């Protein structure tokens, strides 16, 4: 097992895809995440790569992304409103 630490990404493990697409997640990772034997995980294929998480973790991640996107939308709407006020003046 190869494990490296990068502050911006966390711990990175090198694993191999075996027969029938099986991947063994390193014990250190499972322990750190609190994933016991038989834990049900979600596998999400994204443009950036593959994300493995519990359903609760995945829900928090998705909600976090939408909050960030909505703040950008809110900023654009506020900017447009300011511009409309200037146009009226």
N, C-alpha and C positions, 0 to 999 in steps of 0.2 A: 504494500500500500504506500502510495506517495501522497504526502500531505504537506501543503505549503500554506503560509498565512500572508494575506494581503489585507491591509486595513480597510480598503475601500470595497473589497468583495467578500471578505471572510475567509474561511478555510476552504481550500480546493483539494479534492481527492481525485486520483486517477483510478478509474474502474474499467472493466472490460465487459462488453456485451457477449454473453455466452449463448449456448443453444437455446432455442425458442425465445430469444430476446431477453434472457434473464440477466439482471444486473444485481450484484451483491453490494449493498450499501455498507461501508465500513462501520464497525462497531462504535468507534469514537463519534462518528456522525449520528448514528442512531441514539446513542446515549445523550449526546448534547441536545438533540431535538426532542428527546423523551419519547421516541418511537419504540414501543415494546414489540415483541414477537407477535405477529398477526395484525399489526397496525394497518389500517386501510389508508392508502395514500392516493392523492390525485396527481396525475401527470398532465401538465399543460404544455402544449407545443406553441411557442411564441416566435415572433420574427427574430428575437434575440437569442433564442435557444430553448432548452427544455427546463421547466420548473417542476420540482417534486415537492409536494407539501400536503399536510392534512387538509381536509375540507375547511376547517376553521381558519387555518393559516392562509389558505388560498382566498377565502372570503375577505380577510383583512387586507391582503395584498391588493385585490381587485378594488375594494372600497378606497384604499389609499390612492390608487392611481386615478380613480374617478374624482376624488377630492382635489387632487392636483390639477386635473384637467378643468374641473369646474372653476377653480380659482383663476385660471387663464381666461376662461370664457367670461367670468365676472369682470376681470380687468379690461377685456375688450369692450364689453357692454358699457362699463363706466367711462372708458375713453371715448366711445362713440357719443355718449350722452354729453360729455364735456364739449366735444367738438360741435354737437348740435346747438348747445347753449351759446358757444362763440359765434356760430353762423347766424343765430337769431339777433345777436347784439349789433 
